[in-house]
Amino acid sequence: MNIVSYNVRGLGRGVKWAAIRRLVRKHKVDMLCIQKTKKEQIDKAMCQVMWGDLDVGWEYQPAINTAGGLLCIWNEQAFKAEQRVRGRGFILLEGVWTQENQKASIVNIYSPCDSQNKRELWDSLKQLRQHDPEGLWCFLGDFDSIRHHSEREGVSHRGVEANNINDFNEWIADIDFEEIPSVGRKFTWFKPNTTAKSKLDRFLVSHKWLHKWHGFTNGQVAPVSPWTGTFQTIAPFYLVLKSLIGGQNRLGCLIAG
């Protein structure tokens, strides 16, 4: 079970589609969750080209005036989707990982920036969770929130930020999720001039998920390319949740950009 969360910052075509294909092959990806597609229309042929195979399942939420947008693509031999739910800022996929015959729910998230809509999204996600409190859950993507002051540099709104941090951490505790720790690159968003940076993208999972797939190790992978040469601070980031040891329930969260 290899899941990738990719904040692509505009899906475009050509070079980015080829980069996604290489990413899928490199990590033997079973499910790809993309945020910020900036695409109002996506079709199956486009997904097949990016995936590099005809045998794909897919679900998308259109961008609004080229802002936002979500896309999930998966190997239908590895994951059998039984239910799909699209809401404002998320796509829920509920289905079965075929190798282990294990039912699980994966939610791809692209959070609004403003506080009111962000909290409405949190409430929606909490309600989803309450429908199956004993299930295996994974929330992933761009939460546009930090959990500690150390996850942001170059921006100073201490009073407001402290409240937002507390609210985000309380929400995570309320839904009884844990964050999968990552090492390597510390931040997942950079201002183009690099004066500000934050960690906004992450994996959050339920305790049942942790119990099923336990024993975490962490590492770093090379920057995703279409970019060549030196690391570009405005390049997209991706996170990989993957089984590191064949035949064992062992996961790793890798972060790269």
Secondary structure by P-SEA (a helix, b strand, c coil): cbbbbbcccccccaaaaaaaaaaaaaacccbbbbcccccccccaaaaaaaaccccccbbbbbbccccbbbbbbbccccccccbbbbcccbbbbbbbcccccccbbbbbbbbbccaaaaaaaaaaaaaaaaaccccbbbbbccccccccccccccccaaaaaaaaaaaaaaaaaaacccccccccccccccccccccccccccccccaaaaaaccbbbbbcccccccccccccccbbbbbbbccccccccbbbbbbcc
